[in-house]
Amino acid sequence: MDYEDIAFLRRNHAAWRLLRADNAPLVLSFLGGVFIEENTRSLPATQLETRLEDALYSLNARLGEGTFPRAPRAYLDDWAAPEQGWLRKFYPPDSDEPHVDATPALENAYGWVTALRARSFVGTESRLHTVVELLRQIVYGAETDADTRLAELRRRRDDIDAQIAAVERGEVPVLDDAALRDRYQQFSGTARDLLKDFREVEDNFRSLDRQVRERIAGWTGAKGELLDEILGDRASITDSDQGRSFQAFYDFLLSRQRQDELSDLLDRVHEVDAIDEADTRMRVIHYDWLDAAERTQQTVRLLSEQLRRFLDDQVWLENRRVMDLLRSIEAHALAVRDQPRPAVTMTLPAASPTIRLPMERPLYTPTAGVTLDSSGVTAADDDVDTTALFEQVYVDPTRLAGNVRSILRGRDQVSLRDLVADRPVQQGLAEVVGYLALAEDDIGTVVDEEHPEQIEYVDAVGRSRIVTLPRVSYVRRARRTPDKVDTRRPPPPRAPPPCPRPSSA
């Protein structure tokens, strides 16, 4: 970076502006503790104001009355102002209370300040191994020669065979305490960097959505060209390097096998005696990852829905303009109705009008009548049982939710296909749709539309049926109290996904 670039960042970047602020220790300690250390993605403004009031009272009592004389709301409004850019204030859907979230600038400034602290131990060996392993993956991942790939695979196989033989002889190599602490330190730093990257990815999606809205507001061309550009931008999110990497990470994290492996590894790592300064938050860091990833996915869905409503508003305005033109034409027609005929004139855009004579039009053709013969109609039998016409199938959602909870007692996640296999369907397709419409506080629903699955059930008359649906999974979800955010739990509650339309075969 040259001098001009650094000078521009010093004047305009929000993170640099935060480091130069007079109240930088207050901002970084309070907001960093709430949003970064606790991995809080958003808070109601009133709750954050209450927590800031307690922090200010403690600081004024320790540092002297008047150290921070302003009201908590004044500080929060100042930090969320556009000229500061350290907080983002917004209204969630179906809520009239403003919420507050940290910006990537705050995360960057907090990460830079925390990196200044002196560390009793700085490991380098694990990072060197990581660099070498990444280089090996790049080189052999881009290699197209089959012989070279086979030679590398055989070399790795020989190394593994040699390690197996050494263990069978009783030679079990163990990492020393320094190597263990080195690798744990690198793991902790990388895990926290992932959470920071999620907030930056979410902010990038918002920036792209804002650019699309600005383009719509100032568009003067054809609507088809505008829609083509908008859809192209939306597709570029998924097809971009960032979009593909995020989707691959999300798919990897949603795997039941990977979740079990991560939980087991984290529990075993924190039982190692050599790691004496273990970060307790790392034990549930995979839940924080899942929470942040789901929040990013929810932001993309919300932005798409808002963009659709924005386009609907544009269509409504255009339709209103058309109606205004029609009313103007009607008013002019009424104004010239009583005037002499020569006063009514019309301009034709073409060189000559297209003439259609009245006799060139086809004549009216009457439709053929249908004769109904009702002589063979007989009266109905009075003994016919008509109760079946009034019977309705009622699917009890409480029973369905109980089935899901009973299975989730022994596991963290279950798919709809496994649920139906364990709890057979009793009321046909209506019961399958009832599972899709569940909306419980302690049950989360994850829909993967890219991987459909077939669910087999028996209908009311005993016939076997197969319905094809997107992959639906249910996960346990803990309830959160309004005055305390629990960062050691799975993702927060969210609205149930829209019920997909099943296609039965």
C-alpha positions in Angstrom: 0.0 0.0 0.0 1.3 3.5 -0.8 1.0 6.7 1.1 -2.3 7.8 -0.4 -4.0 4.5 0.3 -3.0 4.6 4.0 -4.0 8.3 4.3 -7.4 7.5 2.8 -8.0 4.6 5.3 -6.9 6.8 8.2 -9.5 9.4 7.2 -12.4 7.2 6.2 -12.2 3.7 7.7 -14.4 3.1 10.7 -12.0 0.7 12.4 -9.2 3.3 12.3 -11.7 6.0 13.4 -12.5 3.8 16.4 -8.9 3.5 17.5 -8.5 7.3 17.4 -11.6 7.9 19.4 -11.4 9.4 22.9 -13.8 6.7 24.3 -12.0 3.8 22.4 -11.4 1.8 25.6 -15.1 2.1 26.6 -16.3 1.1 23.1 -13.9 -1.8 22.6 -14.3 -3.2 26.1 -18.1 -3.0 26.2 -19.0 -3.8 22.6 -16.2 -6.3 22.2 -17.3 -8.2 25.3 -21.0 -8.2 24.3 -20.8 -9.0 20.5 -17.4 -10.7 20.1 -16.5 -12.5 23.2 -20.1 -13.7 23.8 -20.7 -14.2 20.0 -24.0 -12.2 20.1 -25.3 -11.5 16.6 -28.0 -9.0 17.6 -29.6 -7.5 20.7 -32.7 -5.4 21.3 -31.6 -1.7 21.8 -33.3 -1.5 25.2 -31.4 -4.6 26.5 -28.1 -3.3 25.2 -28.8 0.1 26.8 -29.5 -1.6 30.2 -26.2 -3.4 30.0 -24.3 -0.2 29.1 -25.9 1.6 32.0 -24.6 -1.0 34.4 -21.1 -0.8 32.8 -21.1 3.0 33.0 -22.2 2.9 36.7 -19.3 0.5 37.5 -16.7 2.6 35.6 -17.9 5.9 37.2 -17.7 4.4 40.6 -14.2 3.1 40.0 -12.7 6.0 38.0 -14.6 8.9 39.5 -18.0 10.4 39.1 -18.3 12.3 35.8 -15.8 10.2 33.8 -18.6 9.2 31.5 -21.3 11.8 32.0 -23.6 11.0 29.1 -26.7 8.8 29.1 -26.3 5.2 27.8 -28.7 5.9 24.9 -26.7 8.9 23.8 -23.5 6.8 23.6 -25.3 4.0 21.6 -26.8 6.6 19.2 -23.4 8.1 18.7 -21.8 4.7 18.0 -24.5 3.7 15.6 -24.4 7.0 13.6 -23.2 6.8 10.0 -20.2 8.9 10.6 -19.0 6.4 13.2 -20.2 3.0 11.8 -19.4 0.8 14.8 -22.9 -0.4 15.4 -25.7 -1.3 13.0 -29.3 -0.4 14.1 -32.1 -2.2 12.3 -35.7 -3.5 12.7 -36.1 -7.3 12.4 -39.1 -8.6 10.5 -42.4 -8.6 12.5 -40.8 -6.4 15.3 -41.3 -2.7 16.1 -38.3 -2.6 18.5 -34.9 -1.6 17.1 -32.1 -4.1 17.3 -28.3 -3.5 17.3 -25.5 -5.5 15.9 -21.7 -5.0 15.6 -20.1 -4.1 12.3 -17.0 -5.7 10.8 -15.1 -2.5 11.6 -15.6 -3.1 15.3 -14.5 -6.7 14.9 -11.3 -5.6 13.1 -10.4 -3.0 15.6 -11.1 -5.4 18.6 -9.0 -8.1 17.0 -6.1 -5.8 16.3 -6.1 -4.5 20.0 -6.3 -8.0 21.4 -3.4 -9.1 19.3 -1.3 -6.4 21.1 -1.4 -8.2 24.4 1.8 -10.0 25.4 1.6 -13.8 25.1 3.5 -16.1 27.4 3.8 -18.7 24.7 4.0 -18.0 20.9 4.1 -21.2 18.8 5.4 -21.4 15.3 5.8 -25.2 14.6 2.2 -25.9 14.0 1.8 -23.0 11.6 4.8 -24.2 9.7 3.2 -27.7 9.4 -0.1 -26.0 8.3 1.7 -24.0 5.6 3.4 -27.1 4.3 0.2 -29.1 4.3 -1.6 -26.3 2.4 1.1 -26.1 -0.2 0.9 -29.8 -0.6 -2.9 -29.7 -1.1 -2.5 -26.9 -3.7 0.2 -28.6 -5.7 -1.3 -32.1 -5.8 -4.8 -30.7 -6.0 -4.0 -29.0 -9.3 -1.9 -31.9 -10.6 -3.5 -33.6 -13.7 -0.9 -36.3 -14.3 -2.2 -39.6 -13.0 1.3 -41.0 -12.4 2.3 -38.1 -10.2 -0.9 -38.4 -8.1 -0.5 -42.1 -7.7 3.1 -41.6 -6.6 2.1 -39.1 -3.9 -0.7 -41.4 -2.7 1.6 -44.3 -2.5 4.1 -42.2 -0.5 1.5 -41.2 2.0 0.4 -44.9 2.2 3.9 -45.9 3.0 4.1 -43.3 5.7 0.9 -44.5 7.3 2.1 -48.1 7.1 5.3 -47.2 8.8 3.4 -45.4 11.6 1.1 -48.5 12.0 4.1 -50.8 12.2 5.7 -48.5 14.8 2.6 -48.5 17.0 2.3 -52.3 16.7 5.9 -52.6 18.0 4.9 -50.5 21.0 6.5 -47.2 19.8 3.7 -44.6 20.3 5.0 -41.1 19.5 3.4 -38.4 21.6 3.5 -34.7 21.2 5.2 -32.8 24.0 3.5 -30.1 26.0 4.9 -27.3 24.0 3.7 -28.8 20.7 0.2 -29.3 22.2 0.0 -25.8 23.4 1.3 -24.5 20.0 -1.4 -26.4 18.1 -4.2 -25.4 20.5 -3.2 -21.7 20.3 -3.4 -21.9 16.5 -6.8 -23.7 16.7 -8.2 -21.1 19.0 -7.1 -18.2 16.8 -8.5 -19.8 13.6 -11.8 -20.6 15.3 -12.3 -17.0 16.4 -11.3 -15.7 12.9 -14.1 -17.8 11.4 -16.7 -16.0 13.5 -15.2 -12.7 12.4 -15.4 -13.8 8.7 -19.1 -14.6 9.0 -19.9 -11.0 10.0 -17.9 -9.7 7.1 -19.6 -12.0 4.6 -23.0 -10.9 6.0 -22.0 -7.3 5.5 -20.8 -8.0 1.9 -24.2 -9.4 1.1 -25.9 -6.3 2.5 -23.6 -4.1 0.4 -24.5 -6.0 -2.8 -28.2 -5.7 -2.0 -27.8 -1.9 -1.4 -26.1 -1.6 -4.8 -29.0 -3.5 -6.5 -31.6 -1.2 -4.9 -29.7 1.9 -6.0 -29.6 0.5 -9.6 -33.4 -0.1 -9.5 -34.1 3.4 -8.2 -32.1 5.0 -11.0 -33.0 2.6 -13.8 -34.4 4.2 -17.0 -34.2 1.3 -19.5 -36.4 -1.7 -20.1 -37.5 -3.8 -17.1 -36.4 -7.0 -18.8 -32.8 -5.8 -18.9 -33.0 -4.7 -15.3 -34.3 -8.1 -14.1 -31.6 -9.8 -16.1 -28.9 -7.8 -14.4 -30.4 -8.3 -10.9 -30.7 -12.1 -11.4 -27.2 -12.2 -12.7 -26.0 -10.4 -9.6 -27.9 -12.8 -7.4 -26.5 -15.8 -9.2 -23.0 -14.3 -8.9 -23.3 -14.5 -5.1 -23.6 -18.3 -5.2 -21.1 -18.8 -8.0 -18.5 -16.5 -6.6 -15.5 -17.9 -4.7 -16.8 -16.5 -1.5 -20.3 -18.0 -2.1 -18.9 -21.4 -3.0 -16.6 -21.5 0.0 -19.3 -20.4 2.4 -21.8 -23.0 1.0 -19.1 -25.8 1.3 -18.4 -24.8 4.9 -22.2 -24.7 5.7 -22.7 -28.2 4.1 -19.7 -29.6 6.0 -21.0 -28.2 9.3 -24.5 -29.5 8.8 -23.3 -33.1 8.4 -24.3 -35.2 11.4 -21.1 -37.2 11.2 -19.0 -34.0 11.2 -20.9 -32.6 14.2 -20.4 -35.7 16.2 -16.7 -35.8 15.3 -16.2 -32.1 16.2 -18.0 -32.6 19.6 -15.9 -35.6 20.4 -12.6 -33.9 19.4 -13.4 -30.8 21.4 -14.3 -32.8 24.5 -11.1 -34.8 24.3 -8.9 -31.8 23.6 -10.1 -30.0 26.7 -9.2 -33.0 28.8 -5.5 -32.9 27.9 -3.5 -31.9 30.9 -0.8 -30.0 28.9 -3.3 -27.4 27.8 -3.5 -25.5 31.1 -4.9 -22.2 29.6 -7.8 -23.7 27.7 -10.4 -21.3 26.4 -13.8 -22.6 27.8 -15.6 -21.0 24.8 -13.8 -23.4 22.4 -15.7 -26.4 23.8 -18.9 -25.2 22.1 -17.3 -23.2 19.3 -19.0 -25.4 16.6 -22.4 -24.3 17.9 -21.2 -20.7 17.5 -20.2 -21.5 13.9 -23.6 -23.0 13.2 -25.3 -20.0 14.8 -23.3 -17.5 12.7 -23.7 -19.5 9.5 -27.4 -19.7 10.0 -27.6 -16.0 10.7 -25.8 -15.3 7.4 -28.2 -17.6 5.5 -31.1 -15.9 7.2 -29.8 -12.5 6.1 -29.6 -13.6 2.5 -33.1 -14.9 2.6 -34.4 -11.7 4.2 -32.6 -9.5 1.6 -34.1 -11.5 -1.2 -37.6 -11.1 0.3 -37.1 -7.4 0.8 -35.9 -7.1 -2.8 -39.0 -8.9 -4.1 -41.2 -6.5 -2.1 -39.2 -3.5 -3.5 -39.8 -4.7 -7.0 -43.5 -5.2 -6.2 -43.6 -1.6 -5.1 -42.0 -0.5 -8.4 -44.7 -2.5 -10.3 -47.4 -0.9 -8.2 -46.1 2.6 -9.0 -46.0 1.8 -12.8 -49.6 0.5 -12.7 -50.7 3.6 -10.9 -49.1 5.7 -13.6 -51.0 3.7 -16.3 -54.3 4.3 -14.4 -53.6 8.0 -14.2 -53.0 8.0 -18.0 -56.3 6.2 -18.6 -58.2 8.6 -16.4 -56.6 11.5 -18.3 -57.8 10.1 -21.6 -61.3 9.6 -20.2 -61.4 13.2 -19.0 -60.3 14.5 -22.4 -62.9 12.4 -24.1 -65.7 13.8 -22.0 -64.4 17.3 -22.6 -64.6 17.0 -26.4 -67.8 14.9 -26.5 -70.1 17.9 -27.1 -67.8 19.8 -29.5 -68.3 19.8 -33.3 -67.0 16.7 -35.0 -64.2 18.5 -37.0 -62.7 19.5 -33.6 -61.7 15.9 -32.8 -58.4 15.0 -34.5 -56.0 12.1 -34.3 -52.4 11.7 -35.4 -51.3 8.3 -36.8 -47.7 7.3 -36.3 -47.6 5.1 -39.4 -47.5 6.2 -43.1 -50.9 4.8 -43.8 -53.6 3.2 -41.5 -54.5 -0.4 -41.7 -58.0 -0.7 -42.9 -60.3 -3.6 -41.9 -63.8 -3.6 -43.5 -66.8 -4.7 -41.3 -67.7 -7.5 -43.7 -64.2 -9.0 -43.4 -65.0 -10.1 -39.9 -66.4 -13.6 -39.3 -70.1 -13.8 -38.6 -71.5 -15.0 -35.3 -71.8 -18.7 -35.0 -74.3 -19.9 -32.4 -73.3 -22.8 -30.2 -75.1 -26.2 -30.6 -77.6 -26.9 -27.8 -77.3 -30.0 -25.7 -80.5 -32.1 -25.1 -80.7 -33.7 -21.6 -82.7 -36.9 -21.1 -83.8 -37.2 -17.5 -86.4 -40.0 -18.0 -84.1 -42.6 -16.6 -83.3 -40.8 -13.3 -84.5 -42.7 -10.2 -84.8 -41.6 -6.6 -81.9 -42.2 -4.3 -82.0 -45.0 -1.7 -82.8 -43.5 1.7 -80.6 -46.1 3.5 -77.4 -44.6 2.0 -74.9 -43.8 4.8 -73.9 -40.2 4.3 -71.7 -39.8 7.4 -68.5 -40.3 5.3 -69.3 -36.9 3.6 -69.0 -35.1 6.9 -65.9 -36.9 8.3 -62.7 -34.8 8.3 -59.2 -35.8 9.0 -57.6 -33.8 11.8 -53.9 -34.1 12.3 -52.9 -33.2 15.9 -49.7 -31.1 15.8 -49.1 -31.8 19.5 -48.8 -35.5 18.8 -46.4 -34.8 15.9 -44.2 -32.5 18.0 -44.2 -35.1 20.7 -42.8 -37.7 18.2 -40.0 -35.3 17.2 -39.1 -34.5 20.8 -39.0 -38.2 21.8 -36.5 -39.0 19.1 -34.4 -35.9 19.7 -33.9 -36.9 23.3 -31.2 -39.4 22.2 -29.7 -37.3 19.3 -29.2 -33.8 18.2 -30.7 -34.1 14.7 -33.1 -36.3 12.9 -34.4 -36.2 9.3 -38.0 -36.4 8.3 -37.4 -39.7 6.5 -35.9 -41.3 9.6 -38.7 -39.9 11.7 -41.4 -41.4 9.5 -39.6 -44.7 9.4 -39.4 -44.8 13.3 -42.9 -43.3 13.8 -45.1 -44.7 10.9 -47.6 -42.3 9.4 -51.2 -43.0 10.5 -53.1 -40.3 8.6 -51.5 -40.3 5.2 -50.2 -37.3 3.3 -51.9 -34.9 5.7 -49.7 -36.1 8.5 -46.5 -35.7 6.4 -47.6 -32.1 5.7 -48.3 -31.6 9.4 -44.6 -32.5 10.2 -43.5 -29.8 7.7 -45.7 -27.1 9.3 -44.4 -27.7 12.9 -43.5 -24.4 14.6 -42.2 -25.1 18.1 -39.8 -23.0 20.2 -37.6 -26.0 21.1 -37.5 -27.6 17.6 -35.6 -26.1 14.7 -36.2 -27.0 11.1 -33.5 -27.1 8.4 -34.6 -27.5 4.8 -32.0 -28.5 2.1 -33.8 -27.9 -1.2 -30.7 -29.0 -3.2 -30.9 -32.6 -2.0 -34.4 -34.1 -2.3 -35.3 -37.3 -0.7 -38.2 -39.8 -1.0 -40.4 -40.7 2.0 -42.5 -43.8 1.9 -45.8 -44.1 3.9 -49.1 -46.0 3.9 -52.2 -44.0 3.2 -55.6 -44.4 4.8 -56.7 -47.3 2.5 -53.5 -49.3 3.1 -51.7 -48.4 -0.2 -48.0 -47.7 -0.2 -47.2 -44.2 -1.3 -43.9 -42.3 -2.0 -43.6 -38.5 -1.7 -40.6 -36.6 -2.9 -39.6 -33.6 -0.8 -36.5 -31.5 -0.1 -34.4 -32.9 2.7 -36.0 -31.8 6.0 -34.1 -32.2 9.3 -35.2 -31.3 12.9 -32.7 -30.1 15.5 -32.9 -29.4 19.2 -33.0 -25.7 20.0 -32.6 -24.2 23.4 -34.8 -21.3 24.6 -33.1 -18.0 25.4 -34.1 -15.7 28.1 -34.6 -12.0 27.1 -32.1 -10.6 29.6 -29.2 -12.9 29.0 -27.7 -14.4 25.8 -26.5 -18.0 26.1 -23.6 -18.5 23.7 -23.1 -22.2 24.7 -26.2 -23.4 22.9 -27.2 -24.4 19.3 -28.6 -21.7 16.9 -31.4 -19.3 18.2 -35.0 -19.9 17.3 -36.1 -18.8 13.9 -39.3 -18.9 11.9 -40.2 -22.2 10.3 -39.4 -22.5 6.6 -42.2 -22.3 4.1 -43.9 -25.6 3.7 -42.7 -27.1 0.3 -45.3 -28.5 -2.0 -45.0 -32.3 -2.0 -45.2 -34.3 -5.1 -46.5 -37.9 -4.5 -45.9 -40.8 -6.8 
